[in-house]
């Protein structure tokens, strides 16, 4: 499993559930956010955690490519920036966050964005699981008479291959004799 897939498997479901909660239970999440923003110590702690998470992502996955993997890299860098901002300016984060949380539309828009990113990352992170399951679909078993004839034909090539191996050994042995250096008289 690649690093991209591994990180997508971790972040995808988290964002999917967070975004769903923001859209479905917007009032509850808004109340939680207001309570969180009222405590500067929690903002500072969240800054430390965001910085560490962002550094871990960027150190393991700093890929600037033109596909879905760049989303993980961008999330890592945004986490670093958010962590630094929370650590350096917790009071400004509190003021900015309080203004955003007051708007119900901001919570819904944020929830849709987070939900979409979570859906994309979950899809690409777990995509191979259901593709592998469809590839492993059991084949229909043939009739018993077909099984018996298949067993007989399978035994014949095995016998031929044993004979062919003996012939190759004889040919190799005779080639060695002719290739050996002759004694000069």
Biotite code that builds the C-alpha atoms (Angstrom):
import biotite.structure as struc

atoms = struc.array([
    struc.Atom([0.000, 0.000, 0.000], chain_id="A", res_id=1, res_name="UNK", atom_name="CA", element="C"),
    struc.Atom([1.378, 3.390, -0.952], chain_id="A", res_id=2, res_name="UNK", atom_name="CA", element="C"),
    struc.Atom([1.802, 6.260, 1.500], chain_id="A", res_id=3, res_name="UNK", atom_name="CA", element="C"),
    struc.Atom([-0.839, 8.232, -0.397], chain_id="A", res_id=4, res_name="UNK", atom_name="CA", element="C"),
    struc.Atom([-3.392, 5.458, -0.002], chain_id="A", res_id=5, res_name="UNK", atom_name="CA", element="C"),
    struc.Atom([-2.529, 4.976, 3.663], chain_id="A", res_id=6, res_name="UNK", atom_name="CA", element="C"),
    struc.Atom([-2.994, 8.660, 4.492], chain_id="A", res_id=7, res_name="UNK", atom_name="CA", element="C"),
    struc.Atom([-6.187, 8.819, 2.408], chain_id="A", res_id=8, res_name="UNK", atom_name="CA", element="C"),
    struc.Atom([-7.527, 5.888, 4.443], chain_id="A", res_id=9, res_name="UNK", atom_name="CA", element="C"),
    struc.Atom([-6.876, 7.815, 7.664], chain_id="A", res_id=10, res_name="UNK", atom_name="CA", element="C"),
    struc.Atom([-8.042, 11.285, 6.663], chain_id="A", res_id=11, res_name="UNK", atom_name="CA", element="C"),
    struc.Atom([-10.892, 10.301, 4.328], chain_id="A", res_id=12, res_name="UNK", atom_name="CA", element="C"),
    struc.Atom([-13.271, 8.680, 6.834], chain_id="A", res_id=13, res_name="UNK", atom_name="CA", element="C"),
    struc.Atom([-12.475, 11.342, 9.441], chain_id="A", res_id=14, res_name="UNK", atom_name="CA", element="C"),
    struc.Atom([-13.368, 14.176, 7.060], chain_id="A", res_id=15, res_name="UNK", atom_name="CA", element="C"),
    struc.Atom([-16.380, 12.274, 5.740], chain_id="A", res_id=16, res_name="UNK", atom_name="CA", element="C"),
    struc.Atom([-17.876, 11.888, 9.211], chain_id="A", res_id=17, res_name="UNK", atom_name="CA", element="C"),
    struc.Atom([-16.901, 15.404, 10.314], chain_id="A", res_id=18, res_name="UNK", atom_name="CA", element="C"),
    struc.Atom([-18.472, 16.945, 7.191], chain_id="A", res_id=19, res_name="UNK", atom_name="CA", element="C"),
    struc.Atom([-21.598, 14.859, 7.581], chain_id="A", res_id=20, res_name="UNK", atom_name="CA", element="C"),
    struc.Atom([-21.905, 16.014, 11.197], chain_id="A", res_id=21, res_name="UNK", atom_name="CA", element="C"),
    struc.Atom([-21.438, 19.639, 10.175], chain_id="A", res_id=22, res_name="UNK", atom_name="CA", element="C"),
    struc.Atom([-24.204, 19.368, 7.580], chain_id="A", res_id=23, res_name="UNK", atom_name="CA", element="C"),
    struc.Atom([-26.679, 17.200, 9.527], chain_id="A", res_id=24, res_name="UNK", atom_name="CA", element="C"),
    struc.Atom([-26.082, 18.526, 13.057], chain_id="A", res_id=25, res_name="UNK", atom_name="CA", element="C"),
    struc.Atom([-24.960, 22.064, 12.228], chain_id="A", res_id=26, res_name="UNK", atom_name="CA", element="C"),
    struc.Atom([-26.431, 23.634, 15.371], chain_id="A", res_id=27, res_name="UNK", atom_name="CA", element="C"),
    struc.Atom([-24.720, 21.117, 17.666], chain_id="A", res_id=28, res_name="UNK", atom_name="CA", element="C"),
    struc.Atom([-21.374, 21.456, 15.899], chain_id="A", res_id=29, res_name="UNK", atom_name="CA", element="C"),
    struc.Atom([-21.729, 25.251, 16.013], chain_id="A", res_id=30, res_name="UNK", atom_name="CA", element="C"),
    struc.Atom([-22.304, 25.076, 19.806], chain_id="A", res_id=31, res_name="UNK", atom_name="CA", element="C"),
    struc.Atom([-19.257, 22.799, 20.192], chain_id="A", res_id=32, res_name="UNK", atom_name="CA", element="C"),
    struc.Atom([-17.161, 25.201, 18.153], chain_id="A", res_id=33, res_name="UNK", atom_name="CA", element="C"),
    struc.Atom([-18.280, 28.193, 20.231], chain_id="A", res_id=34, res_name="UNK", atom_name="CA", element="C"),
    struc.Atom([-17.374, 26.341, 23.416], chain_id="A", res_id=35, res_name="UNK", atom_name="CA", element="C"),
    struc.Atom([-13.992, 25.366, 21.942], chain_id="A", res_id=36, res_name="UNK", atom_name="CA", element="C"),
    struc.Atom([-13.247, 28.939, 20.839], chain_id="A", res_id=37, res_name="UNK", atom_name="CA", element="C"),
    struc.Atom([-14.014, 30.292, 24.300], chain_id="A", res_id=38, res_name="UNK", atom_name="CA", element="C"),
    struc.Atom([-10.902, 28.552, 25.682], chain_id="A", res_id=39, res_name="UNK", atom_name="CA", element="C"),
    struc.Atom([-7.503, 29.874, 24.509], chain_id="A", res_id=40, res_name="UNK", atom_name="CA", element="C"),
    struc.Atom([-5.739, 26.839, 25.981], chain_id="A", res_id=41, res_name="UNK", atom_name="CA", element="C"),
    struc.Atom([-7.693, 24.521, 23.678], chain_id="A", res_id=42, res_name="UNK", atom_name="CA", element="C"),
    struc.Atom([-6.858, 26.700, 20.678], chain_id="A", res_id=43, res_name="UNK", atom_name="CA", element="C"),
    struc.Atom([-3.174, 26.508, 21.589], chain_id="A", res_id=44, res_name="UNK", atom_name="CA", element="C"),
    struc.Atom([-3.344, 22.717, 22.096], chain_id="A", res_id=45, res_name="UNK", atom_name="CA", element="C"),
    struc.Atom([-5.154, 22.325, 18.770], chain_id="A", res_id=46, res_name="UNK", atom_name="CA", element="C"),
    struc.Atom([-2.352, 24.357, 17.175], chain_id="A", res_id=47, res_name="UNK", atom_name="CA", element="C"),
    struc.Atom([0.270, 21.945, 18.491], chain_id="A", res_id=48, res_name="UNK", atom_name="CA", element="C"),
    struc.Atom([-1.674, 18.920, 17.258], chain_id="A", res_id=49, res_name="UNK", atom_name="CA", element="C"),
    struc.Atom([-2.335, 20.480, 13.851], chain_id="A", res_id=50, res_name="UNK", atom_name="CA", element="C"),
    struc.Atom([1.327, 21.393, 13.440], chain_id="A", res_id=51, res_name="UNK", atom_name="CA", element="C"),
    struc.Atom([2.513, 17.886, 14.321], chain_id="A", res_id=52, res_name="UNK", atom_name="CA", element="C"),
    struc.Atom([-0.089, 16.267, 12.039], chain_id="A", res_id=53, res_name="UNK", atom_name="CA", element="C"),
    struc.Atom([0.801, 18.604, 9.168], chain_id="A", res_id=54, res_name="UNK", atom_name="CA", element="C"),
    struc.Atom([4.528, 17.995, 9.573], chain_id="A", res_id=55, res_name="UNK", atom_name="CA", element="C"),
    struc.Atom([3.943, 14.232, 9.640], chain_id="A", res_id=56, res_name="UNK", atom_name="CA", element="C"),
    struc.Atom([1.931, 14.390, 6.424], chain_id="A", res_id=57, res_name="UNK", atom_name="CA", element="C"),
    struc.Atom([4.365, 16.667, 4.598], chain_id="A", res_id=58, res_name="UNK", atom_name="CA", element="C"),
    struc.Atom([7.423, 14.676, 5.718], chain_id="A", res_id=59, res_name="UNK", atom_name="CA", element="C"),
    struc.Atom([5.853, 11.433, 4.524], chain_id="A", res_id=60, res_name="UNK", atom_name="CA", element="C"),
    struc.Atom([4.001, 12.789, 1.515], chain_id="A", res_id=61, res_name="UNK", atom_name="CA", element="C"),
    struc.Atom([5.161, 15.987, -0.168], chain_id="A", res_id=62, res_name="UNK", atom_name="CA", element="C"),
    struc.Atom([4.016, 15.122, -3.692], chain_id="A", res_id=63, res_name="UNK", atom_name="CA", element="C"),
    struc.Atom([3.115, 17.898, -6.108], chain_id="A", res_id=64, res_name="UNK", atom_name="CA", element="C"),
    struc.Atom([1.489, 15.858, -8.860], chain_id="A", res_id=65, res_name="UNK", atom_name="CA", element="C"),
    struc.Atom([-1.534, 16.478, -11.063], chain_id="A", res_id=66, res_name="UNK", atom_name="CA", element="C"),
    struc.Atom([-3.886, 13.928, -9.465], chain_id="A", res_id=67, res_name="UNK", atom_name="CA", element="C"),
    struc.Atom([-5.761, 13.243, -6.220], chain_id="A", res_id=68, res_name="UNK", atom_name="CA", element="C"),
    struc.Atom([-2.550, 12.824, -4.198], chain_id="A", res_id=69, res_name="UNK", atom_name="CA", element="C"),
    struc.Atom([-1.915, 16.575, -4.267], chain_id="A", res_id=70, res_name="UNK", atom_name="CA", element="C"),
    struc.Atom([-4.995, 16.965, -2.054], chain_id="A", res_id=71, res_name="UNK", atom_name="CA", element="C"),
    struc.Atom([-3.148, 15.150, 0.741], chain_id="A", res_id=72, res_name="UNK", atom_name="CA", element="C"),
    struc.Atom([-0.094, 17.368, 0.303], chain_id="A", res_id=73, res_name="UNK", atom_name="CA", element="C"),
    struc.Atom([-2.268, 20.509, 0.369], chain_id="A", res_id=74, res_name="UNK", atom_name="CA", element="C"),
    struc.Atom([-4.014, 19.311, 3.527], chain_id="A", res_id=75, res_name="UNK", atom_name="CA", element="C"),
    struc.Atom([-0.617, 18.747, 5.146], chain_id="A", res_id=76, res_name="UNK", atom_name="CA", element="C"),
    struc.Atom([0.578, 22.250, 4.316], chain_id="A", res_id=77, res_name="UNK", atom_name="CA", element="C"),
    struc.Atom([-2.752, 23.800, 5.405], chain_id="A", res_id=78, res_name="UNK", atom_name="CA", element="C"),
    struc.Atom([-2.465, 21.926, 8.686], chain_id="A", res_id=79, res_name="UNK", atom_name="CA", element="C"),
    struc.Atom([1.045, 23.310, 9.207], chain_id="A", res_id=80, res_name="UNK", atom_name="CA", element="C"),
    struc.Atom([-0.115, 26.855, 8.463], chain_id="A", res_id=81, res_name="UNK", atom_name="CA", element="C"),
    struc.Atom([-3.165, 26.480, 10.719], chain_id="A", res_id=82, res_name="UNK", atom_name="CA", element="C"),
    struc.Atom([-1.070, 25.044, 13.527], chain_id="A", res_id=83, res_name="UNK", atom_name="CA", element="C"),
    struc.Atom([1.465, 27.866, 13.331], chain_id="A", res_id=84, res_name="UNK", atom_name="CA", element="C"),
    struc.Atom([-1.284, 30.488, 13.239], chain_id="A", res_id=85, res_name="UNK", atom_name="CA", element="C"),
    struc.Atom([-3.029, 28.965, 16.278], chain_id="A", res_id=86, res_name="UNK", atom_name="CA", element="C"),
    struc.Atom([0.247, 28.801, 18.219], chain_id="A", res_id=87, res_name="UNK", atom_name="CA", element="C"),
    struc.Atom([1.356, 32.348, 17.402], chain_id="A", res_id=88, res_name="UNK", atom_name="CA", element="C"),
    struc.Atom([-1.995, 34.155, 17.441], chain_id="A", res_id=89, res_name="UNK", atom_name="CA", element="C"),
    struc.Atom([-4.555, 32.285, 19.573], chain_id="A", res_id=90, res_name="UNK", atom_name="CA", element="C"),
    struc.Atom([-6.479, 35.510, 20.288], chain_id="A", res_id=91, res_name="UNK", atom_name="CA", element="C"),
    struc.Atom([-6.883, 36.312, 16.587], chain_id="A", res_id=92, res_name="UNK", atom_name="CA", element="C"),
    struc.Atom([-7.965, 32.718, 15.910], chain_id="A", res_id=93, res_name="UNK", atom_name="CA", element="C"),
    struc.Atom([-10.577, 33.108, 18.640], chain_id="A", res_id=94, res_name="UNK", atom_name="CA", element="C"),
    struc.Atom([-11.954, 36.334, 17.112], chain_id="A", res_id=95, res_name="UNK", atom_name="CA", element="C"),
    struc.Atom([-11.925, 34.990, 13.542], chain_id="A", res_id=96, res_name="UNK", atom_name="CA", element="C"),
    struc.Atom([-13.472, 31.660, 14.547], chain_id="A", res_id=97, res_name="UNK", atom_name="CA", element="C"),
    struc.Atom([-16.220, 33.293, 16.588], chain_id="A", res_id=98, res_name="UNK", atom_name="CA", element="C"),
    struc.Atom([-17.237, 35.339, 13.543], chain_id="A", res_id=99, res_name="UNK", atom_name="CA", element="C"),
    struc.Atom([-17.316, 32.277, 11.277], chain_id="A", res_id=100, res_name="UNK", atom_name="CA", element="C"),
    struc.Atom([-19.206, 30.080, 13.735], chain_id="A", res_id=101, res_name="UNK", atom_name="CA", element="C"),
    struc.Atom([-21.900, 32.732, 14.168], chain_id="A", res_id=102, res_name="UNK", atom_name="CA", element="C"),
    struc.Atom([-22.945, 32.253, 10.527], chain_id="A", res_id=103, res_name="UNK", atom_name="CA", element="C"),
    struc.Atom([-25.080, 29.130, 9.881], chain_id="A", res_id=104, res_name="UNK", atom_name="CA", element="C"),
    struc.Atom([-24.270, 29.348, 6.159], chain_id="A", res_id=105, res_name="UNK", atom_name="CA", element="C"),
    struc.Atom([-20.530, 29.171, 6.890], chain_id="A", res_id=106, res_name="UNK", atom_name="CA", element="C"),
    struc.Atom([-21.039, 25.957, 8.863], chain_id="A", res_id=107, res_name="UNK", atom_name="CA", element="C"),
    struc.Atom([-23.034, 24.373, 6.020], chain_id="A", res_id=108, res_name="UNK", atom_name="CA", element="C"),
    struc.Atom([-20.508, 25.452, 3.359], chain_id="A", res_id=109, res_name="UNK", atom_name="CA", element="C"),
    struc.Atom([-17.598, 24.233, 5.468], chain_id="A", res_id=110, res_name="UNK", atom_name="CA", element="C"),
    struc.Atom([-19.407, 20.952, 6.057], chain_id="A", res_id=111, res_name="UNK", atom_name="CA", element="C"),
    struc.Atom([-19.983, 20.439, 2.334], chain_id="A", res_id=112, res_name="UNK", atom_name="CA", element="C"),
    struc.Atom([-16.309, 21.115, 1.570], chain_id="A", res_id=113, res_name="UNK", atom_name="CA", element="C"),
    struc.Atom([-15.072, 18.771, 4.302], chain_id="A", res_id=114, res_name="UNK", atom_name="CA", element="C"),
    struc.Atom([-17.632, 16.118, 3.310], chain_id="A", res_id=115, res_name="UNK", atom_name="CA", element="C"),
    struc.Atom([-16.544, 16.292, -0.337], chain_id="A", res_id=116, res_name="UNK", atom_name="CA", element="C"),
    struc.Atom([-12.849, 15.989, 0.512], chain_id="A", res_id=117, res_name="UNK", atom_name="CA", element="C"),
    struc.Atom([-13.632, 13.067, 2.823], chain_id="A", res_id=118, res_name="UNK", atom_name="CA", element="C"),
    struc.Atom([-15.647, 11.318, 0.127], chain_id="A", res_id=119, res_name="UNK", atom_name="CA", element="C"),
    struc.Atom([-12.849, 11.725, -2.438], chain_id="A", res_id=120, res_name="UNK", atom_name="CA", element="C"),
    struc.Atom([-10.131, 10.510, -0.077], chain_id="A", res_id=121, res_name="UNK", atom_name="CA", element="C"),
    struc.Atom([-12.234, 7.604, 1.201], chain_id="A", res_id=122, res_name="UNK", atom_name="CA", element="C"),
    struc.Atom([-13.045, 6.558, -2.354], chain_id="A", res_id=123, res_name="UNK", atom_name="CA", element="C"),
    struc.Atom([-9.430, 6.526, -3.540], chain_id="A", res_id=124, res_name="UNK", atom_name="CA", element="C"),
    struc.Atom([-8.154, 5.082, -0.261], chain_id="A", res_id=125, res_name="UNK", atom_name="CA", element="C"),
    struc.Atom([-10.494, 2.115, -0.194], chain_id="A", res_id=126, res_name="UNK", atom_name="CA", element="C"),
    struc.Atom([-11.163, 1.741, -3.929], chain_id="A", res_id=127, res_name="UNK", atom_name="CA", element="C"),
    struc.Atom([-8.996, -1.342, -4.393], chain_id="A", res_id=128, res_name="UNK", atom_name="CA", element="C"),
    struc.Atom([-10.945, -3.265, -1.748], chain_id="A", res_id=129, res_name="UNK", atom_name="CA", element="C"),
    struc.Atom([-14.132, -3.514, -3.760], chain_id="A", res_id=130, res_name="UNK", atom_name="CA", element="C"),
    struc.Atom([-12.248, -3.854, -7.046], chain_id="A", res_id=131, res_name="UNK", atom_name="CA", element="C"),
    struc.Atom([-10.385, -6.883, -5.641], chain_id="A", res_id=132, res_name="UNK", atom_name="CA", element="C"),
    struc.Atom([-13.676, -8.397, -4.438], chain_id="A", res_id=133, res_name="UNK", atom_name="CA", element="C"),
    struc.Atom([-15.200, -8.225, -7.931], chain_id="A", res_id=134, res_name="UNK", atom_name="CA", element="C"),
    struc.Atom([-12.062, -9.773, -9.432], chain_id="A", res_id=135, res_name="UNK", atom_name="CA", element="C"),
    struc.Atom([-12.283, -12.687, -6.986], chain_id="A", res_id=136, res_name="UNK", atom_name="CA", element="C"),
    struc.Atom([-15.868, -13.539, -7.931], chain_id="A", res_id=137, res_name="UNK", atom_name="CA", element="C"),
    struc.Atom([-16.211, -17.321, -7.941], chain_id="A", res_id=138, res_name="UNK", atom_name="CA", element="C"),
    struc.Atom([-16.316, -18.908, -11.362], chain_id="A", res_id=139, res_name="UNK", atom_name="CA", element="C"),
    struc.Atom([-19.121, -21.274, -12.255], chain_id="A", res_id=140, res_name="UNK", atom_name="CA", element="C"),
    struc.Atom([-18.155, -24.883, -11.629], chain_id="A", res_id=141, res_name="UNK", atom_name="CA", element="C"),
    struc.Atom([-18.274, -27.053, -14.738], chain_id="A", res_id=142, res_name="UNK", atom_name="CA", element="C"),
    struc.Atom([-20.246, -30.283, -14.928], chain_id="A", res_id=143, res_name="UNK", atom_name="CA", element="C"),
    struc.Atom([-18.719, -33.457, -13.473], chain_id="A", res_id=144, res_name="UNK", atom_name="CA", element="C"),
    struc.Atom([-18.058, -35.008, -16.893], chain_id="A", res_id=145, res_name="UNK", atom_name="CA", element="C"),
    struc.Atom([-16.099, -31.932, -17.902], chain_id="A", res_id=146, res_name="UNK", atom_name="CA", element="C"),
    struc.Atom([-14.045, -32.172, -14.688], chain_id="A", res_id=147, res_name="UNK", atom_name="CA", element="C"),
    struc.Atom([-13.073, -35.785, -15.470], chain_id="A", res_id=148, res_name="UNK", atom_name="CA", element="C"),
    struc.Atom([-11.998, -34.969, -19.011], chain_id="A", res_id=149, res_name="UNK", atom_name="CA", element="C"),
    struc.Atom([-10.001, -31.985, -17.733], chain_id="A", res_id=150, res_name="UNK", atom_name="CA", element="C"),
    struc.Atom([-8.197, -34.257, -15.243], chain_id="A", res_id=151, res_name="UNK", atom_name="CA", element="C"),
    struc.Atom([-7.278, -36.723, -18.021], chain_id="A", res_id=152, res_name="UNK", atom_name="CA", element="C"),
    struc.Atom([-5.908, -33.993, -20.299], chain_id="A", res_id=153, res_name="UNK", atom_name="CA", element="C"),
    struc.Atom([-3.985, -32.454, -17.439], chain_id="A", res_id=154, res_name="UNK", atom_name="CA", element="C"),
    struc.Atom([-2.245, -35.771, -16.731], chain_id="A", res_id=155, res_name="UNK", atom_name="CA", element="C"),
    struc.Atom([-1.040, -36.172, -20.339], chain_id="A", res_id=156, res_name="UNK", atom_name="CA", element="C"),
    struc.Atom([1.011, -32.971, -20.518], chain_id="A", res_id=157, res_name="UNK", atom_name="CA", element="C"),
    struc.Atom([2.586, -33.837, -17.186], chain_id="A", res_id=158, res_name="UNK", atom_name="CA", element="C"),
    struc.Atom([3.776, -37.161, -18.564], chain_id="A", res_id=159, res_name="UNK", atom_name="CA", element="C"),
    struc.Atom([5.036, -35.496, -21.716], chain_id="A", res_id=160, res_name="UNK", atom_name="CA", element="C"),
    struc.Atom([6.874, -32.890, -19.754], chain_id="A", res_id=161, res_name="UNK", atom_name="CA", element="C"),
    struc.Atom([8.676, -35.603, -17.755], chain_id="A", res_id=162, res_name="UNK", atom_name="CA", element="C"),
    struc.Atom([9.779, -37.218, -21.020], chain_id="A", res_id=163, res_name="UNK", atom_name="CA", element="C"),
    struc.Atom([10.808, -33.853, -22.393], chain_id="A", res_id=164, res_name="UNK", atom_name="CA", element="C"),
    struc.Atom([12.928, -33.212, -19.310], chain_id="A", res_id=165, res_name="UNK", atom_name="CA", element="C"),
    struc.Atom([14.766, -36.514, -19.839], chain_id="A", res_id=166, res_name="UNK", atom_name="CA", element="C"),
    struc.Atom([15.466, -35.607, -23.465], chain_id="A", res_id=167, res_name="UNK", atom_name="CA", element="C"),
    struc.Atom([16.831, -32.215, -22.439], chain_id="A", res_id=168, res_name="UNK", atom_name="CA", element="C"),
    struc.Atom([19.120, -33.864, -19.887], chain_id="A", res_id=169, res_name="UNK", atom_name="CA", element="C"),
    struc.Atom([20.487, -36.247, -22.520], chain_id="A", res_id=170, res_name="UNK", atom_name="CA", element="C"),
    struc.Atom([21.065, -33.397, -24.972], chain_id="A", res_id=171, res_name="UNK", atom_name="CA", element="C"),
    struc.Atom([22.786, -31.322, -22.316], chain_id="A", res_id=172, res_name="UNK", atom_name="CA", element="C"),
    struc.Atom([25.013, -34.226, -21.303], chain_id="A", res_id=173, res_name="UNK", atom_name="CA", element="C"),
    struc.Atom([26.081, -34.893, -24.895], chain_id="A", res_id=174, res_name="UNK", atom_name="CA", element="C"),
    struc.Atom([26.737, -31.168, -25.417], chain_id="A", res_id=175, res_name="UNK", atom_name="CA", element="C"),
    struc.Atom([29.031, -31.171, -22.387], chain_id="A", res_id=176, res_name="UNK", atom_name="CA", element="C"),
    struc.Atom([31.031, -34.100, -23.752], chain_id="A", res_id=177, res_name="UNK", atom_name="CA", element="C"),
    struc.Atom([31.623, -32.396, -27.074], chain_id="A", res_id=178, res_name="UNK", atom_name="CA", element="C"),
    struc.Atom([32.443, -29.079, -25.447], chain_id="A", res_id=179, res_name="UNK", atom_name="CA", element="C"),
    struc.Atom([35.033, -30.545, -23.071], chain_id="A", res_id=180, res_name="UNK", atom_name="CA", element="C"),
    struc.Atom([38.649, -29.761, -23.963], chain_id="A", res_id=181, res_name="UNK", atom_name="CA", element="C"),
    struc.Atom([40.442, -32.570, -25.826], chain_id="A", res_id=182, res_name="UNK", atom_name="CA", element="C"),
    struc.Atom([43.773, -33.829, -24.754], chain_id="A", res_id=183, res_name="UNK", atom_name="CA", element="C"),
    struc.Atom([46.602, -33.094, -27.174], chain_id="A", res_id=184, res_name="UNK", atom_name="CA", element="C"),
    struc.Atom([48.786, -35.950, -28.186], chain_id="A", res_id=185, res_name="UNK", atom_name="CA", element="C"),
])
